Amino acid sequence: MPYVDADGARLYVEDSGHGDPIIFIHEFASDLRGWEAQLRHFSRGYRCIAYNARGYPPSDVPEDAVLYGWECAADDIAALMRGLSIERAHLVGLSTGGYAALQFGLRYPEKVGAIVAASVGSGSHPTQRDDWLRETSVLARIFIDHGMAAVAERMARGPARIQLKYKDPRSWQEFVARLRQLSTQGLAHTMARCQAVRPSLHDLRDKFAEMTIPVLLAVGDEDATCLETNLMLKSVLPNAGLWICPNTGHGINLEEPTAFMSHLNQERADAELFRLDLK
């Protein structure tokens, strides 16, 4: 299996297709398998790269919690690009992956053609911040004490997750099965050292106001914890579009894969999101 060396961990990578590179960055509650529909679609015309973040087997699961800081998530994208000899790429990230993509855009703007940030903003809004800090601390402990088999289905029935079960029971069952297979230690460290302590997107308004990278924001209208933050991002990012998908929760690429890919294609056609010189 192909791996790329990052600082403190090896990252498992899947690479398919030819053309301008697109890097897919998964969410907290899944791994690269959650991008399967998008990888099959876009690898017809692009080089599609998906990887498992540190803490998500078969990538390494470091024992030291310090190796899971939120900065690592952005720097791991840079390590991936170095390992694959990629100078610039488009980034498509979901939730935690979308947060990493935006942070990468701030830290390495010269390496990014365009960003799709889907379902970003959990715990960022000022009214949510205190609850977020409490909940992430509790969840990190639950993963260790109870294991993924005990909590996977409960997570998948959350208020921003249950929409997938109603729309596509088969896809929801696959989502639950993937959750059960994730590393409890990896999730606990990611929750405690990355999710819980990462800066709020609202605190980065001034930096985003100077970021000229084209960005497509995508969020479901039933993803209550993310909606207002996406409106804020739309208002401050100079070159951003916002798609709000109706009757949709947090897993927007799983709930509405056709619409998700259609909007990426439409953005490419209308705003030339993906028609950038990456050489």
VENPE-V886030 format. One record per backbone hydrogen bond with DSSP energy under -0.5 kcal/mol. NH is the residue of the N-H (numbers start at 1). CO is the residue of the C=O. E is the energy in kcal/mol with one decimal. If there is no record, write none. Layout:
BEGIN
nh: (NH	NH)
co: (CO	CO)
e: (E	E)
END
This chain:
BEGIN
nh: (4	6	8	9	11	13	14	16	18	22	23	24	24	25	26	26	30	34	35	36	39	40	41	42	43	44	45	46	47	48	48	49	49	50	51	52	53	55	56	57	59	60	62	65	67	68	69	70	72	73	74	75	76	77	77	78	79	80	81	82	83	84	85	86	87	89	90	91	92	93	94	95	97	99	100	101	102	103	104	105	106	107	108	111	112	113	115	116	117	117	118	118	119	124	125	128	129	132	133	134	135	136	137	138	139	140	141	142	143	144	145	146	147	147	150	151	152	155	156	157	157	158	161	162	164	165	166	167	168	172	173	174	175	176	177	178	179	180	181	181	182	182	187	188	189	190	191	192	193	194	195	196	198	203	204	205	208	209	210	211	212	214	215	216	217	217	218	219	221	222	223	224	226	227	228	230	231	232	233	234	235	236	237	238	238	240	241	243	244	245	245	248	250	251	252	254	255	256	257	260	261	262	263	264	265	266	267	268	269	270	271	272	273	276	278)
co: (11	9	6	6	4	2	50	48	43	47	90	22	49	92	24	51	27	31	32	33	35	36	37	38	39	41	42	42	20	16	46	22	47	14	24	12	51	60	53	55	56	10	60	63	64	65	66	193	69	69	70	71	72	73	74	74	75	76	77	78	79	80	82	81	85	111	21	114	23	116	25	118	94	95	96	97	98	99	100	101	102	103	104	108	109	89	214	91	115	216	93	116	218	121	121	125	125	128	129	130	131	132	133	134	135	136	137	138	139	140	141	142	142	143	147	147	148	151	152	153	154	155	158	158	161	161	162	163	164	168	169	170	171	172	173	174	175	176	177	178	178	179	183	184	185	186	187	188	189	190	190	191	194	200	201	202	204	205	207	208	210	113	239	115	215	241	117	243	245	248	220	222	223	223	224	226	227	228	229	230	231	232	233	208	211	237	215	217	242	219	243	245	160	160	250	251	251	252	254	256	257	258	259	260	261	262	263	264	265	266	267	268	267	274	276)
e: (-2.2	-2.9	-1.0	-1.0	-3.2	-2.1	-3.1	-2.6	-0.5	-2.8	-3.1	-0.5	-3.1	-2.8	-0.5	-0.5	-1.1	-2.1	-1.8	-1.5	-2.8	-2.4	-1.7	-2.9	-1.8	-1.0	-1.5	-1.7	-1.6	-3.4	-0.8	-3.0	-0.5	-2.5	-0.9	-2.1	-0.5	-3.1	-1.9	-0.5	-1.9	-2.6	-0.5	-0.6	-1.6	-1.6	-1.1	-0.8	-1.3	-0.8	-0.9	-2.6	-2.6	-0.7	-0.6	-1.2	-2.2	-2.5	-2.2	-2.3	-2.7	-1.6	-1.3	-3.0	-0.5	-2.1	-2.4	-2.6	-2.9	-2.9	-2.0	-3.6	-2.7	-2.5	-2.3	-2.0	-2.2	-2.5	-2.5	-2.1	-1.6	-2.3	-3.5	-2.0	-1.3	-2.3	-2.5	-2.9	-0.6	-2.3	-2.9	-0.6	-3.2	-2.3	-0.6	-2.1	-1.0	-2.7	-2.2	-1.8	-2.9	-2.6	-1.2	-1.9	-2.8	-2.2	-1.3	-2.1	-2.3	-1.1	-2.7	-2.8	-0.7	-1.3	-0.5	-0.9	-2.4	-2.4	-2.2	-0.8	-0.7	-1.6	-2.1	-2.4	-1.6	-0.6	-1.6	-2.1	-3.1	-2.3	-2.4	-2.0	-2.1	-2.5	-2.4	-2.3	-2.2	-2.3	-1.0	-0.5	-0.6	-1.3	-2.6	-2.6	-2.5	-2.2	-2.8	-2.4	-2.8	-1.7	-2.4	-2.5	-1.2	-0.9	-1.2	-1.1	-2.7	-2.0	-1.3	-1.5	-0.7	-0.6	-2.3	-2.6	-0.6	-3.3	-1.9	-2.2	-2.5	-2.8	-1.5	-1.4	-2.0	-1.2	-0.5	-2.0	-1.8	-2.1	-2.5	-2.5	-1.6	-1.4	-2.8	-0.6	-0.6	-0.9	-2.3	-3.0	-0.5	-2.4	-0.6	-0.7	-3.3	-0.6	-1.8	-1.2	-2.8	-2.2	-0.6	-2.8	-2.3	-2.3	-2.4	-1.7	-2.5	-2.9	-2.5	-1.9	-2.0	-3.2	-2.1	-0.6	-1.4	-0.9	-0.8)
END
